[in-house]
Amino acid sequence: MKHLPDWRASAVCAQTDMEIFFPEKGGQTAPAKRLCAGCPVRDECLAAALEHRELGVWGGTTEAERARMRRAKAAA
């Protein structure tokens, strides 16, 4: 079994239906983002998603938003 980072146990999504964080193409991301907004480990989640290029909503951001973040960081 894969070892999960300690922060994941404190994540709001750990107590939520995970489908909300992986909407179908063109689906709504707002419900997931609302949950992420109040998550105590949002920063850790976002950092992991940026590093590992995760799919879905992580750290309150979509895949496209994180791609823009990575491009902006690379350009800086």
PDB file of N, H, CA, C and O in Angstrom:
ATOM      1  N   MET A   1       0.840  -1.185   0.000  1.00  0.00           N
ATOM      2  CA  MET A   1       0.000   0.000   0.000  1.00  0.00           C
ATOM      3  C   MET A   1       0.882   1.244   0.000  1.00  0.00           C
ATOM      4  O   MET A   1       1.873   1.312   0.727  1.00  0.00           O
ATOM      5  N   LYS A   2       0.522   2.205  -0.805  1.00  0.00           N
ATOM      6  H   LYS A   2      -0.283   2.150  -1.396  1.00  0.00           H
ATOM      7  CA  LYS A   2       1.281   3.449  -0.925  1.00  0.00           C
ATOM      8  C   LYS A   2       1.123   4.291   0.339  1.00  0.00           C
ATOM      9  O   LYS A   2       0.013   4.458   0.843  1.00  0.00           O
ATOM     10  N   HIS A   3       2.232   4.816   0.847  1.00  0.00           N
ATOM     11  H   HIS A   3       3.134   4.680   0.437  1.00  0.00           H
ATOM     12  CA  HIS A   3       2.192   5.665   2.030  1.00  0.00           C
ATOM     13  C   HIS A   3       1.738   7.064   1.625  1.00  0.00           C
ATOM     14  O   HIS A   3       2.306   7.659   0.709  1.00  0.00           O
ATOM     15  N   LEU A   4       0.725   7.589   2.297  1.00  0.00           N
ATOM     16  H   LEU A   4       0.263   7.106   3.041  1.00  0.00           H
ATOM     17  CA  LEU A   4       0.222   8.924   2.011  1.00  0.00           C
ATOM     18  C   LEU A   4       0.866   9.939   2.938  1.00  0.00           C
ATOM     19  O   LEU A   4       1.132   9.634   4.101  1.00  0.00           O
ATOM     20  N   PRO A   5       1.121  11.150   2.436  1.00  0.00           N
ATOM     21  CA  PRO A   5       1.675  12.198   3.294  1.00  0.00           C
ATOM     22  C   PRO A   5       0.748  12.462   4.476  1.00  0.00           C
ATOM     23  O   PRO A   5      -0.470  12.349   4.344  1.00  0.00           O
ATOM     24  N   ASP A   6       1.311  12.810   5.624  1.00  0.00           N
ATOM     25  H   ASP A   6       2.301  12.901   5.731  1.00  0.00           H
ATOM     26  CA  ASP A   6       0.542  13.046   6.843  1.00  0.00           C
ATOM     27  C   ASP A   6      -0.537  14.102   6.673  1.00  0.00           C
ATOM     28  O   ASP A   6      -1.601  13.997   7.284  1.00  0.00           O
ATOM     29  N   TRP A   7      -0.287  15.117   5.856  1.00  0.00           N
ATOM     30  H   TRP A   7       0.577  15.202   5.359  1.00  0.00           H
ATOM     31  CA  TRP A   7      -1.259  16.193   5.718  1.00  0.00           C
ATOM     32  C   TRP A   7      -2.580  15.717   5.138  1.00  0.00           C
ATOM     33  O   TRP A   7      -3.619  16.327   5.394  1.00  0.00           O
ATOM     34  N   ARG A   8      -2.562  14.657   4.375  1.00  0.00           N
ATOM     35  H   ARG A   8      -1.718  14.162   4.167  1.00  0.00           H
ATOM     36  CA  ARG A   8      -3.791  14.176   3.723  1.00  0.00           C
ATOM     37  C   ARG A   8      -4.854  13.737   4.729  1.00  0.00           C
ATOM     38  O   ARG A   8      -6.047  13.837   4.444  1.00  0.00           O
ATOM     39  N   ALA A   9      -4.447  13.263   5.878  1.00  0.00           N
ATOM     40  H   ALA A   9      -3.478  13.183   6.110  1.00  0.00           H
ATOM     41  CA  ALA A   9      -5.420  12.845   6.892  1.00  0.00           C
ATOM     42  C   ALA A   9      -6.234  14.031   7.397  1.00  0.00           C
ATOM     43  O   ALA A   9      -7.366  13.854   7.847  1.00  0.00           O
ATOM     44  N   SER A  10      -5.680  15.228   7.329  1.00  0.00           N
ATOM     45  H   SER A  10      -4.760  15.372   6.964  1.00  0.00           H
ATOM     46  CA  SER A  10      -6.368  16.431   7.798  1.00  0.00           C
ATOM     47  C   SER A  10      -7.135  17.143   6.691  1.00  0.00           C
ATOM     48  O   SER A  10      -7.794  18.151   6.948  1.00  0.00           O
ATOM     49  N   ALA A  11      -7.061  16.646   5.492  1.00  0.00           N
ATOM     50  H   ALA A  11      -6.526  15.827   5.283  1.00  0.00           H
ATOM     51  CA  ALA A  11      -7.697  17.295   4.347  1.00  0.00           C
ATOM     52  C   ALA A  11      -9.217  17.132   4.384  1.00  0.00           C
ATOM     53  O   ALA A  11      -9.732  16.073   4.743  1.00  0.00           O
ATOM     54  N   VAL A  12      -9.913  18.184   4.012  1.00  0.00           N
ATOM     55  H   VAL A  12      -9.495  19.044   3.721  1.00  0.00           H
ATOM     56  CA  VAL A  12     -11.369  18.146   3.946  1.00  0.00           C
ATOM     57  C   VAL A  12     -11.831  17.043   2.997  1.00  0.00           C
ATOM     58  O   VAL A  12     -12.828  16.371   3.261  1.00  0.00           O
ATOM     59  N   CYS A  13     -11.114  16.858   1.906  1.00  0.00           N
ATOM     60  H   CYS A  13     -10.304  17.404   1.691  1.00  0.00           H
ATOM     61  CA  CYS A  13     -11.526  15.855   0.917  1.00  0.00           C
ATOM     62  C   CYS A  13     -11.455  14.431   1.464  1.00  0.00           C
ATOM     63  O   CYS A  13     -12.080  13.527   0.910  1.00  0.00           O
ATOM     64  N   ALA A  14     -10.709  14.223   2.534  1.00  0.00           N
ATOM     65  H   ALA A  14     -10.201  14.958   2.984  1.00  0.00           H
ATOM     66  CA  ALA A  14     -10.620  12.885   3.112  1.00  0.00           C
ATOM     67  C   ALA A  14     -11.961  12.445   3.709  1.00  0.00           C
ATOM     68  O   ALA A  14     -12.199  11.253   3.901  1.00  0.00           O
ATOM     69  N   GLN A  15     -12.831  13.415   4.000  1.00  0.00           N
ATOM     70  H   GLN A  15     -12.637  14.384   3.844  1.00  0.00           H
ATOM     71  CA  GLN A  15     -14.145  13.110   4.563  1.00  0.00           C
ATOM     72  C   GLN A  15     -15.270  13.432   3.572  1.00  0.00           C
ATOM     73  O   GLN A  15     -16.428  13.576   3.965  1.00  0.00           O
ATOM     74  N   THR A  16     -14.922  13.544   2.290  1.00  0.00           N
ATOM     75  H   THR A  16     -13.981  13.428   1.970  1.00  0.00           H
ATOM     76  CA  THR A  16     -15.874  13.969   1.263  1.00  0.00           C
ATOM     77  C   THR A  16     -15.875  12.979   0.103  1.00  0.00           C
ATOM     78  O   THR A  16     -14.896  12.266  -0.117  1.00  0.00           O
ATOM     79  N   ASP A  17     -16.962  12.943  -0.623  1.00  0.00           N
ATOM     80  H   ASP A  17     -17.758  13.522  -0.445  1.00  0.00           H
ATOM     81  CA  ASP A  17     -17.032  12.132  -1.830  1.00  0.00           C
ATOM     82  C   ASP A  17     -16.020  12.680  -2.832  1.00  0.00           C
ATOM     83  O   ASP A  17     -16.146  13.824  -3.271  1.00  0.00           O
ATOM     84  N   MET A  18     -15.045  11.902  -3.189  1.00  0.00           N
ATOM     85  H   MET A  18     -14.942  10.973  -2.833  1.00  0.00           H
ATOM     86  CA  MET A  18     -13.943  12.356  -4.041  1.00  0.00           C
ATOM     87  C   MET A  18     -14.384  12.732  -5.455  1.00  0.00           C
ATOM     88  O   MET A  18     -13.668  13.462  -6.141  1.00  0.00           O
ATOM     89  N   GLU A  19     -15.535  12.255  -5.904  1.00  0.00           N
ATOM     90  H   GLU A  19     -16.116  11.661  -5.347  1.00  0.00           H
ATOM     91  CA  GLU A  19     -16.002  12.563  -7.260  1.00  0.00           C
ATOM     92  C   GLU A  19     -16.109  14.063  -7.495  1.00  0.00           C
ATOM     93  O   GLU A  19     -15.911  14.533  -8.616  1.00  0.00           O
ATOM     94  N   ILE A  20     -16.417  14.807  -6.457  1.00  0.00           N
ATOM     95  H   ILE A  20     -16.577  14.426  -5.547  1.00  0.00           H
ATOM     96  CA  ILE A  20     -16.575  16.254  -6.594  1.00  0.00           C
ATOM     97  C   ILE A  20     -15.273  16.917  -7.065  1.00  0.00           C
ATOM     98  O   ILE A  20     -15.313  17.969  -7.703  1.00  0.00           O
ATOM     99  N   PHE A  21     -14.137  16.318  -6.759  1.00  0.00           N
ATOM    100  H   PHE A  21     -14.104  15.464  -6.240  1.00  0.00           H
ATOM    101  CA  PHE A  21     -12.833  16.878  -7.109  1.00  0.00           C
ATOM    102  C   PHE A  21     -12.346  16.462  -8.494  1.00  0.00           C
ATOM    103  O   PHE A  21     -11.295  16.912  -8.951  1.00  0.00           O
ATOM    104  N   PHE A  22     -13.111  15.608  -9.152  1.00  0.00           N
ATOM    105  H   PHE A  22     -13.965  15.242  -8.781  1.00  0.00           H
ATOM    106  CA  PHE A  22     -12.760  15.119 -10.484  1.00  0.00           C
ATOM    107  C   PHE A  22     -13.967  15.212 -11.408  1.00  0.00           C
ATOM    108  O   PHE A  22     -14.466  14.191 -11.881  1.00  0.00           O
ATOM    109  N   PRO A  23     -14.442  16.437 -11.670  1.00  0.00           N
ATOM    110  CA  PRO A  23     -15.623  16.584 -12.530  1.00  0.00           C
ATOM    111  C   PRO A  23     -15.314  16.172 -13.969  1.00  0.00           C
ATOM    112  O   PRO A  23     -14.169  16.220 -14.417  1.00  0.00           O
ATOM    113  N   GLU A  24     -16.353  15.771 -14.667  1.00  0.00           N
ATOM    114  H   GLU A  24     -17.283  15.732 -14.303  1.00  0.00           H
ATOM    115  CA  GLU A  24     -16.195  15.436 -16.080  1.00  0.00           C
ATOM    116  C   GLU A  24     -15.794  16.700 -16.837  1.00  0.00           C
ATOM    117  O   GLU A  24     -16.017  17.812 -16.358  1.00  0.00           O
ATOM    118  N   LYS A  25     -15.209  16.531 -18.005  1.00  0.00           N
ATOM    119  H   LYS A  25     -15.027  15.627 -18.395  1.00  0.00           H
ATOM    120  CA  LYS A  25     -14.795  17.670 -18.813  1.00  0.00           C
ATOM    121  C   LYS A  25     -15.979  18.619 -18.988  1.00  0.00           C
ATOM    122  O   LYS A  25     -17.064  18.208 -19.399  1.00  0.00           O
ATOM    123  N   GLY A  26     -15.756  19.877 -18.673  1.00  0.00           N
ATOM    124  H   GLY A  26     -14.875  20.211 -18.339  1.00  0.00           H
ATOM    125  CA  GLY A  26     -16.813  20.879 -18.758  1.00  0.00           C
ATOM    126  C   GLY A  26     -17.689  20.931 -17.515  1.00  0.00           C
ATOM    127  O   GLY A  26     -18.592  21.762 -17.426  1.00  0.00           O
ATOM    128  N   GLY A  27     -17.427  20.042 -16.550  1.00  0.00           N
ATOM    129  H   GLY A  27     -16.693  19.367 -16.623  1.00  0.00           H
ATOM    130  CA  GLY A  27     -18.215  20.000 -15.318  1.00  0.00           C
ATOM    131  C   GLY A  27     -17.854  21.133 -14.371  1.00  0.00           C
ATOM    132  O   GLY A  27     -16.880  21.855 -14.584  1.00  0.00           O
ATOM    133  N   GLN A  28     -18.641  21.272 -13.344  1.00  0.00           N
ATOM    134  H   GLN A  28     -19.432  20.685 -13.171  1.00  0.00           H
ATOM    135  CA  GLN A  28     -18.457  22.348 -12.378  1.00  0.00           C
ATOM    136  C   GLN A  28     -17.327  22.049 -11.388  1.00  0.00           C
ATOM    137  O   GLN A  28     -17.276  20.966 -10.804  1.00  0.00           O
ATOM    138  N   THR A  29     -16.432  23.008 -11.206  1.00  0.00           N
ATOM    139  H   THR A  29     -16.473  23.887 -11.680  1.00  0.00           H
ATOM    140  CA  THR A  29     -15.362  22.887 -10.219  1.00  0.00           C
ATOM    141  C   THR A  29     -15.649  23.720  -8.971  1.00  0.00           C
ATOM    142  O   THR A  29     -14.965  23.570  -7.958  1.00  0.00           O
ATOM    143  N   ALA A  30     -16.650  24.595  -9.034  1.00  0.00           N
ATOM    144  H   ALA A  30     -17.205  24.718  -9.857  1.00  0.00           H
ATOM    145  CA  ALA A  30     -16.951  25.496  -7.919  1.00  0.00           C
ATOM    146  C   ALA A  30     -17.245  24.762  -6.612  1.00  0.00           C
ATOM    147  O   ALA A  30     -16.756  25.195  -5.569  1.00  0.00           O
ATOM    148  N   PRO A  31     -18.015  23.674  -6.613  1.00  0.00           N
ATOM    149  CA  PRO A  31     -18.263  22.986  -5.338  1.00  0.00           C
ATOM    150  C   PRO A  31     -16.973  22.479  -4.675  1.00  0.00           C
ATOM    151  O   PRO A  31     -16.809  22.595  -3.461  1.00  0.00           O
ATOM    152  N   ALA A  32     -16.079  21.930  -5.462  1.00  0.00           N
ATOM    153  H   ALA A  32     -16.212  21.836  -6.449  1.00  0.00           H
ATOM    154  CA  ALA A  32     -14.805  21.448  -4.912  1.00  0.00           C
ATOM    155  C   ALA A  32     -13.964  22.616  -4.404  1.00  0.00           C
ATOM    156  O   ALA A  32     -13.357  22.533  -3.337  1.00  0.00           O
ATOM    157  N   LYS A  33     -13.933  23.687  -5.162  1.00  0.00           N
ATOM    158  H   LYS A  33     -14.426  23.754  -6.030  1.00  0.00           H
ATOM    159  CA  LYS A  33     -13.152  24.855  -4.763  1.00  0.00           C
ATOM    160  C   LYS A  33     -13.666  25.451  -3.459  1.00  0.00           C
ATOM    161  O   LYS A  33     -12.884  25.932  -2.639  1.00  0.00           O
ATOM    162  N   ARG A  34     -14.993  25.418  -3.269  1.00  0.00           N
ATOM    163  H   ARG A  34     -15.628  25.027  -3.935  1.00  0.00           H
ATOM    164  CA  ARG A  34     -15.564  25.923  -2.009  1.00  0.00           C
ATOM    165  C   ARG A  34     -15.079  25.089  -0.831  1.00  0.00           C
ATOM    166  O   ARG A  34     -14.744  25.633   0.222  1.00  0.00           O
ATOM    167  N   LEU A  35     -15.040  23.773  -1.004  1.00  0.00           N
ATOM    168  H   LEU A  35     -15.312  23.331  -1.858  1.00  0.00           H
ATOM    169  CA  LEU A  35     -14.546  22.913   0.070  1.00  0.00           C
ATOM    170  C   LEU A  35     -13.062  23.168   0.329  1.00  0.00           C
ATOM    171  O   LEU A  35     -12.628  23.232   1.479  1.00  0.00           O
ATOM    172  N   CYS A  36     -12.300  23.312  -0.730  1.00  0.00           N
ATOM    173  H   CYS A  36     -12.653  23.261  -1.665  1.00  0.00           H
ATOM    174  CA  CYS A  36     -10.866  23.568  -0.592  1.00  0.00           C
ATOM    175  C   CYS A  36     -10.587  24.882   0.137  1.00  0.00           C
ATOM    176  O   CYS A  36      -9.611  24.990   0.879  1.00  0.00           O
ATOM    177  N   ALA A  37     -11.443  25.873  -0.076  1.00  0.00           N
ATOM    178  H   ALA A  37     -12.236  25.786  -0.679  1.00  0.00           H
ATOM    179  CA  ALA A  37     -11.222  27.192   0.516  1.00  0.00           C
ATOM    180  C   ALA A  37     -11.117  27.130   2.036  1.00  0.00           C
ATOM    181  O   ALA A  37     -10.389  27.919   2.640  1.00  0.00           O
ATOM    182  N   GLY A  38     -11.828  26.212   2.650  1.00  0.00           N
ATOM    183  H   GLY A  38     -12.419  25.571   2.159  1.00  0.00           H
ATOM    184  CA  GLY A  38     -11.785  26.094   4.106  1.00  0.00           C
ATOM    185  C   GLY A  38     -10.894  24.978   4.621  1.00  0.00           C
ATOM    186  O   GLY A  38     -10.903  24.682   5.816  1.00  0.00           O
ATOM    187  N   CYS A  39     -10.133  24.362   3.748  1.00  0.00           N
ATOM    188  H   CYS A  39     -10.126  24.603   2.778  1.00  0.00           H
ATOM    189  CA  CYS A  39      -9.299  23.219   4.134  1.00  0.00           C
ATOM    190  C   CYS A  39      -8.032  23.676   4.851  1.00  0.00           C
ATOM    191  O   CYS A  39      -7.347  24.581   4.375  1.00  0.00           O
ATOM    192  N   PRO A  40      -7.713  23.061   5.990  1.00  0.00           N
ATOM    193  CA  PRO A  40      -6.532  23.464   6.748  1.00  0.00           C
ATOM    194  C   PRO A  40      -5.199  23.091   6.097  1.00  0.00           C
ATOM    195  O   PRO A  40      -4.152  23.599   6.497  1.00  0.00           O
ATOM    196  N   VAL A  41      -5.232  22.217   5.107  1.00  0.00           N
ATOM    197  H   VAL A  41      -6.083  21.805   4.782  1.00  0.00           H
ATOM    198  CA  VAL A  41      -3.982  21.796   4.451  1.00  0.00           C
ATOM    199  C   VAL A  41      -3.974  22.166   2.967  1.00  0.00           C
ATOM    200  O   VAL A  41      -3.320  21.505   2.160  1.00  0.00           O
ATOM    201  N   ARG A  42      -4.685  23.200   2.624  1.00  0.00           N
ATOM    202  H   ARG A  42      -5.216  23.737   3.279  1.00  0.00           H
ATOM    203  CA  ARG A  42      -4.796  23.635   1.220  1.00  0.00           C
ATOM    204  C   ARG A  42      -3.425  23.915   0.601  1.00  0.00           C
ATOM    205  O   ARG A  42      -3.169  23.513  -0.534  1.00  0.00           O
ATOM    206  N   ASP A  43      -2.549  24.593   1.326  1.00  0.00           N
ATOM    207  H   ASP A  43      -2.757  24.920   2.248  1.00  0.00           H
ATOM    208  CA  ASP A  43      -1.229  24.930   0.785  1.00  0.00           C
ATOM    209  C   ASP A  43      -0.404  23.679   0.489  1.00  0.00           C
ATOM    210  O   ASP A  43       0.248  23.594  -0.552  1.00  0.00           O
ATOM    211  N   GLU A  44      -0.433  22.714   1.398  1.00  0.00           N
ATOM    212  H   GLU A  44      -0.963  22.783   2.243  1.00  0.00           H
ATOM    213  CA  GLU A  44       0.311  21.473   1.197  1.00  0.00           C
ATOM    214  C   GLU A  44      -0.240  20.704  -0.005  1.00  0.00           C
ATOM    215  O   GLU A  44       0.514  20.131  -0.792  1.00  0.00           O
ATOM    216  N   CYS A  45      -1.551  20.704  -0.127  1.00  0.00           N
ATOM    217  H   CYS A  45      -2.163  21.169   0.513  1.00  0.00           H
ATOM    218  CA  CYS A  45      -2.217  20.036  -1.238  1.00  0.00           C
ATOM    219  C   CYS A  45      -1.832  20.673  -2.571  1.00  0.00           C
ATOM    220  O   CYS A  45      -1.501  19.978  -3.532  1.00  0.00           O
ATOM    221  N   LEU A  46      -1.879  21.990  -2.616  1.00  0.00           N
ATOM    222  H   LEU A  46      -2.148  22.554  -1.836  1.00  0.00           H
ATOM    223  CA  LEU A  46      -1.513  22.694  -3.847  1.00  0.00           C
ATOM    224  C   LEU A  46      -0.056  22.426  -4.211  1.00  0.00           C
ATOM    225  O   LEU A  46       0.256  22.195  -5.379  1.00  0.00           O
ATOM    226  N   ALA A  47       0.826  22.454  -3.237  1.00  0.00           N
ATOM    227  H   ALA A  47       0.573  22.642  -2.288  1.00  0.00           H
ATOM    228  CA  ALA A  47       2.241  22.191  -3.503  1.00  0.00           C
ATOM    229  C   ALA A  47       2.437  20.788  -4.080  1.00  0.00           C
ATOM    230  O   ALA A  47       3.216  20.605  -5.016  1.00  0.00           O
ATOM    231  N   ALA A  48       1.739  19.808  -3.532  1.00  0.00           N
ATOM    232  H   ALA A  48       1.106  19.956  -2.772  1.00  0.00           H
ATOM    233  CA  ALA A  48       1.847  18.431  -4.031  1.00  0.00           C
ATOM    234  C   ALA A  48       1.324  18.333  -5.456  1.00  0.00           C
ATOM    235  O   ALA A  48       1.925  17.669  -6.300  1.00  0.00           O
ATOM    236  N   ALA A  49       0.199  18.997  -5.722  1.00  0.00           N
ATOM    237  H   ALA A  49      -0.289  19.537  -5.036  1.00  0.00           H
ATOM    238  CA  ALA A  49      -0.383  18.952  -7.065  1.00  0.00           C
ATOM    239  C   ALA A  49       0.524  19.618  -8.084  1.00  0.00           C
ATOM    240  O   ALA A  49       0.642  19.139  -9.212  1.00  0.00           O
ATOM    241  N   LEU A  50       1.159  20.704  -7.707  1.00  0.00           N
ATOM    242  H   LEU A  50       1.063  21.092  -6.791  1.00  0.00           H
ATOM    243  CA  LEU A  50       2.088  21.373  -8.617  1.00  0.00           C
ATOM    244  C   LEU A  50       3.302  20.497  -8.900  1.00  0.00           C
ATOM    245  O   LEU A  50       3.772  20.417 -10.035  1.00  0.00           O
ATOM    246  N   GLU A  51       3.795  19.851  -7.873  1.00  0.00           N
ATOM    247  H   GLU A  51       3.413  19.915  -6.951  1.00  0.00           H
ATOM    248  CA  GLU A  51       4.989  19.012  -8.022  1.00  0.00           C
ATOM    249  C   GLU A  51       4.711  17.746  -8.823  1.00  0.00           C
ATOM    250  O   GLU A  51       5.524  17.347  -9.656  1.00  0.00           O
ATOM    251  N   HIS A  52       3.576  17.118  -8.577  1.00  0.00           N
ATOM    252  H   HIS A  52       2.915  17.442  -7.901  1.00  0.00           H
ATOM    253  CA  HIS A  52       3.295  15.815  -9.181  1.00  0.00           C
ATOM    254  C   HIS A  52       2.327  15.875 -10.352  1.00  0.00           C
ATOM    255  O   HIS A  52       1.960  14.834 -10.898  1.00  0.00           O
ATOM    256  N   ARG A  53       1.903  17.079 -10.753  1.00  0.00           N
ATOM    257  H   ARG A  53       2.201  17.925 -10.310  1.00  0.00           H
ATOM    258  CA  ARG A  53       0.996  17.274 -11.891  1.00  0.00           C
ATOM    259  C   ARG A  53      -0.260  16.421 -11.760  1.00  0.00           C
ATOM    260  O   ARG A  53      -0.624  15.672 -12.666  1.00  0.00           O
ATOM    261  N   GLU A  54      -0.904  16.555 -10.624  1.00  0.00           N
ATOM    262  H   GLU A  54      -0.608  17.164  -9.888  1.00  0.00           H
ATOM    263  CA  GLU A  54      -2.121  15.801 -10.338  1.00  0.00           C
ATOM    264  C   GLU A  54      -3.277  16.231 -11.233  1.00  0.00           C
ATOM    265  O   GLU A  54      -3.294  17.352 -11.743  1.00  0.00           O
ATOM    266  N   LEU A  55      -4.227  15.350 -11.416  1.00  0.00           N
ATOM    267  H   LEU A  55      -4.213  14.440 -11.002  1.00  0.00           H
ATOM    268  CA  LEU A  55      -5.446  15.638 -12.158  1.00  0.00           C
ATOM    269  C   LEU A  55      -6.538  16.075 -11.181  1.00  0.00           C
ATOM    270  O   LEU A  55      -6.492  15.723 -10.003  1.00  0.00           O
ATOM    271  N   GLY A  56      -7.508  16.830 -11.658  1.00  0.00           N
ATOM    272  H   GLY A  56      -7.545  17.116 -12.616  1.00  0.00           H
ATOM    273  CA  GLY A  56      -8.627  17.235 -10.818  1.00  0.00           C
ATOM    274  C   GLY A  56      -8.351  18.519 -10.058  1.00  0.00           C
ATOM    275  O   GLY A  56      -7.385  19.229 -10.335  1.00  0.00           O
ATOM    276  N   VAL A  57      -9.218  18.805  -9.094  1.00  0.00           N
ATOM    277  H   VAL A  57     -10.003  18.228  -8.868  1.00  0.00           H
ATOM    278  CA  VAL A  57      -9.095  19.999  -8.257  1.00  0.00           C
ATOM    279  C   VAL A  57      -8.262  19.635  -7.033  1.00  0.00           C
ATOM    280  O   VAL A  57      -8.603  18.722  -6.280  1.00  0.00           O
ATOM    281  N   TRP A  58      -7.179  20.356  -6.851  1.00  0.00           N
ATOM    282  H   TRP A  58      -6.903  21.097  -7.463  1.00  0.00           H
ATOM    283  CA  TRP A  58      -6.281  20.176  -5.704  1.00  0.00           C
ATOM    284  C   TRP A  58      -5.918  21.557  -5.194  1.00  0.00           C
ATOM    285  O   TRP A  58      -5.631  22.457  -5.984  1.00  0.00           O
ATOM    286  N   GLY A  59      -5.927  21.732  -3.882  1.00  0.00           N
ATOM    287  H   GLY A  59      -6.160  21.001  -3.240  1.00  0.00           H
ATOM    288  CA  GLY A  59      -5.531  23.014  -3.313  1.00  0.00           C
ATOM    289  C   GLY A  59      -6.383  24.168  -3.826  1.00  0.00           C
ATOM    290  O   GLY A  59      -5.927  25.311  -3.863  1.00  0.00           O
ATOM    291  N   GLY A  60      -7.604  23.874  -4.216  1.00  0.00           N
ATOM    292  H   GLY A  60      -7.973  22.946  -4.186  1.00  0.00           H
ATOM    293  CA  GLY A  60      -8.505  24.907  -4.697  1.00  0.00           C
ATOM    294  C   GLY A  60      -8.242  25.381  -6.106  1.00  0.00           C
ATOM    295  O   GLY A  60      -8.731  26.436  -6.508  1.00  0.00           O
ATOM    296  N   THR A  61      -7.470  24.609  -6.870  1.00  0.00           N
ATOM    297  H   THR A  61      -7.073  23.751  -6.543  1.00  0.00           H
ATOM    298  CA  THR A  61      -7.143  24.994  -8.244  1.00  0.00           C
ATOM    299  C   THR A  61      -7.425  23.853  -9.207  1.00  0.00           C
ATOM    300  O   THR A  61      -7.400  22.681  -8.833  1.00  0.00           O
ATOM    301  N   THR A  62      -7.691  24.217 -10.447  1.00  0.00           N
ATOM    302  H   THR A  62      -7.711  25.170 -10.751  1.00  0.00           H
ATOM    303  CA  THR A  62      -7.906  23.229 -11.497  1.00  0.00           C
ATOM    304  C   THR A  62      -6.569  22.900 -12.159  1.00  0.00           C
ATOM    305  O   THR A  62      -5.556  23.552 -11.909  1.00  0.00           O
ATOM    306  N   GLU A  63      -6.593  21.882 -13.003  1.00  0.00           N
ATOM    307  H   GLU A  63      -7.416  21.353 -13.206  1.00  0.00           H
ATOM    308  CA  GLU A  63      -5.384  21.509 -13.748  1.00  0.00           C
ATOM    309  C   GLU A  63      -4.887  22.683 -14.592  1.00  0.00           C
ATOM    310  O   GLU A  63      -3.687  22.949 -14.637  1.00  0.00           O
ATOM    311  N   ALA A  64      -5.800  23.380 -15.255  1.00  0.00           N
ATOM    312  H   ALA A  64      -6.776  23.163 -15.218  1.00  0.00           H
ATOM    313  CA  ALA A  64      -5.426  24.519 -16.107  1.00  0.00           C
ATOM    314  C   ALA A  64      -4.829  25.653 -15.283  1.00  0.00           C
ATOM    315  O   ALA A  64      -3.861  26.287 -15.703  1.00  0.00           O
ATOM    316  N   GLU A  65      -5.397  25.908 -14.124  1.00  0.00           N
ATOM    317  H   GLU A  65      -6.183  25.393 -13.782  1.00  0.00           H
ATOM    318  CA  GLU A  65      -4.862  26.971 -13.257  1.00  0.00           C
ATOM    319  C   GLU A  65      -3.449  26.629 -12.778  1.00  0.00           C
ATOM    320  O   GLU A  65      -2.577  27.495 -12.720  1.00  0.00           O
ATOM    321  N   ARG A  66      -3.240  25.372 -12.440  1.00  0.00           N
ATOM    322  H   ARG A  66      -3.948  24.668 -12.487  1.00  0.00           H
ATOM    323  CA  ARG A  66      -1.895  24.966 -11.995  1.00  0.00           C
ATOM    324  C   ARG A  66      -0.903  25.013 -13.150  1.00  0.00           C
ATOM    325  O   ARG A  66       0.263  25.352 -12.943  1.00  0.00           O
ATOM    326  N   ALA A  67      -1.340  24.682 -14.353  1.00  0.00           N
ATOM    327  H   ALA A  67      -2.287  24.408 -14.521  1.00  0.00           H
ATOM    328  CA  ALA A  67      -0.453  24.772 -15.518  1.00  0.00           C
ATOM    329  C   ALA A  67      -0.009  26.218 -15.717  1.00  0.00           C
ATOM    330  O   ALA A  67       1.157  26.475 -16.015  1.00  0.00           O
ATOM    331  N   ARG A  68      -0.933  27.161 -15.555  1.00  0.00           N
ATOM    332  H   ARG A  68      -1.880  26.953 -15.313  1.00  0.00           H
ATOM    333  CA  ARG A  68      -0.571  28.584 -15.676  1.00  0.00           C
ATOM    334  C   ARG A  68       0.403  28.986 -14.577  1.00  0.00           C
ATOM    335  O   ARG A  68       1.324  29.767 -14.820  1.00  0.00           O
ATOM    336  N   MET A  69       0.208  28.463 -13.380  1.00  0.00           N
ATOM    337  H   MET A  69      -0.540  27.830 -13.183  1.00  0.00           H
ATOM    338  CA  MET A  69       1.129  28.756 -12.270  1.00  0.00           C
ATOM    339  C   MET A  69       2.542  28.261 -12.586  1.00  0.00           C
ATOM    340  O   MET A  69       3.527  28.963 -12.354  1.00  0.00           O
ATOM    341  N   ARG A  70       2.620  27.037 -13.121  1.00  0.00           N
ATOM    342  H   ARG A  70       1.820  26.467 -13.309  1.00  0.00           H
ATOM    343  CA  ARG A  70       3.937  26.480 -13.456  1.00  0.00           C
ATOM    344  C   ARG A  70       4.609  27.287 -14.563  1.00  0.00           C
ATOM    345  O   ARG A  70       5.815  27.529 -14.509  1.00  0.00           O
ATOM    346  N   ARG A  71       3.832  27.705 -15.570  1.00  0.00           N
ATOM    347  H   ARG A  71       2.853  27.509 -15.613  1.00  0.00           H
ATOM    348  CA  ARG A  71       4.405  28.519 -16.655  1.00  0.00           C
ATOM    349  C   ARG A  71       4.885  29.880 -16.141  1.00  0.00           C
ATOM    350  O   ARG A  71       5.946  30.367 -16.533  1.00  0.00           O
ATOM    351  N   ALA A  72       4.095  30.476 -15.268  1.00  0.00           N
ATOM    352  H   ALA A  72       3.233  30.081 -14.950  1.00  0.00           H
ATOM    353  CA  ALA A  72       4.494  31.783 -14.710  1.00  0.00           C
ATOM    354  C   ALA A  72       5.754  31.646 -13.874  1.00  0.00           C
ATOM    355  O   ALA A  72       6.622  32.518 -13.912  1.00  0.00           O
ATOM    356  N   LYS A  73       5.861  30.571 -13.125  1.00  0.00           N
ATOM    357  H   LYS A  73       5.156  29.863 -13.095  1.00  0.00           H
ATOM    358  CA  LYS A  73       7.055  30.359 -12.306  1.00  0.00           C
ATOM    359  C   LYS A  73       8.278  30.130 -13.193  1.00  0.00           C
ATOM    360  O   LYS A  73       9.363  30.636 -12.909  1.00  0.00           O
ATOM    361  N   ALA A  74       8.095  29.371 -14.258  1.00  0.00           N
ATOM    362  H   ALA A  74       7.214  28.960 -14.489  1.00  0.00           H
ATOM    363  CA  ALA A  74       9.197  29.091 -15.174  1.00  0.00           C
ATOM    364  C   ALA A  74       9.659  30.363 -15.892  1.00  0.00           C
ATOM    365  O   ALA A  74      10.845  30.523 -16.181  1.00  0.00           O
ATOM    366  N   ALA A  75       8.725  31.256 -16.176  1.00  0.00           N
ATOM    367  H   ALA A  75       7.762  31.126 -15.942  1.00  0.00           H
ATOM    368  CA  ALA A  75       9.045  32.497 -16.880  1.00  0.00           C
ATOM    369  C   ALA A  75       9.728  33.517 -15.972  1.00  0.00           C
ATOM    370  O   ALA A  75      10.429  34.411 -16.447  1.00  0.00           O
ATOM    371  N   ALA A  76       9.519  33.379 -14.680  1.00  0.00           N
ATOM    372  H   ALA A  76       8.950  32.653 -14.294  1.00  0.00           H
ATOM    373  CA  ALA A  76      10.077  34.358 -13.721  1.00  0.00           C
ATOM    374  C   ALA A  76      11.559  34.165 -13.485  1.00  0.00           C
ATOM    375  O   ALA A  76      12.162  34.907 -12.709  1.00  0.00           O
TER     376      ALA A  76
END
